[in-house]
Amino acid sequence: MPARETRQASRGWWDRNADDYQREHGGFLGGAVGARFVWGPEGLDEAEARLLGPAGSLAGRAVLEVGAGAAQCARWLAAEGARPVALDLSYRQLQHARGAAAGGGGTAPFPLLQADAAALPFRDGAFDLACSAYGAVPFVADPAAVIREVRRVLRPGGRWVFSVTHPVRWAFPDEPGPEGLSVAASYFDRTPYVEQDEDGRAVYVEHHRTLGDRVRDVVAGGFRLLDLVEPEWPEWHDQEWGGWSPLRGHLIPGTAIFVCEAA
Ligand SMILES: C[S@@+](CC[C@H](N)C(=O)[O-])C[C@H]1O[C@@H](n2cnc3c(N)ncnc32)[C@H](O)[C@@H]1O
């Protein structure tokens, strides 16, 4: 599937669905005040995980958030003293990022940019760190191109930490209940998941990569892989998110977080 078609579908889908998405998940993600940086539906919080660096190390760092959505992560980073830039393909998501979606003016205490993650509008080596919580990477046809671009705009030694749906989930129906526990498709089938409108145009697309594919993309993109974090479902957490649920979360991984360092 051509990258352009995926990009058009994603932009349209997130513009149309940003309001519902933020209504449903915005609170879990930290709300308008952005008190949290959550890596995925398991609720792993950067305040505890410190995958971008130890407490106190973010102050003054230039950080790019890729596929930022309403930029809750960037808000948390700014509160830690970092200098974030939040980038997203969807204008409506970015309106939520500046608190303008409700009709007010709204501002964000850091730059917001509408752009494609595969063509970053920054000079080489502009950032110390880059991060993405389910932003862009699971949705693009060519994630290797995104990773190469992130490498280009990072200084050597800079960290790039991104989370995606755990590749194992591809083989299971996207259902939170017991029906989501039986293998129904091949883990090795890279055919994208596509929803179409009545004219056959793609309106929602997700692209699958196996775990090995993702590791190869990271290494070929010029990174060392420092860690691959598979958050376990915490006992206290009873909130479902689509196909992510306590039932499935206790049995199979739902999120993969790649902790990389620019070589
Ligand atoms: C699941 S949201 C993640 C955002 C935020 N971290 C969250 O958890 O809500 C995915 C985001 O990726 C953005 N996105 C999808 N494709 C993109 C692309 N090619 N370039 C930049 N952003 C993209 C979408 O617009 C959307 O805001």
The ligand as an ORCA input file, in Angstrom:
! r2SCAN-3c Opt
* xyz 0 1
  C      -2.543      6.844     19.100
  S      -2.153      8.521     18.791
  C      -0.759      8.734     19.834
  C      -0.688     10.126     20.397
  C      -0.530     10.199     21.910
  N       0.750      9.731     22.359
  C      -1.652      9.386     22.525
  O      -1.370      8.371     23.177
  O      -2.809      9.785     22.333
  C      -1.393      8.437     17.191
  C      -1.005      9.799     16.624
  O      -0.109      9.588     15.522
  C      -0.394     10.577     14.544
  N       0.144     10.164     13.250
  C      -0.277      9.137     12.452
  N       0.467      9.080     11.333
  C       1.387     10.087     11.424
  C       2.442     10.535     10.583
  N       2.701      9.948      9.416
  N       3.182     11.579     10.995
  C       2.933     12.204     12.186
  N       1.937     11.814     13.019
  C       1.176     10.760     12.651
  C      -1.908     10.687     14.573
  O      -2.363     11.873     13.982
  C      -2.196     10.578     16.064
  O      -2.287     11.837     16.675
*
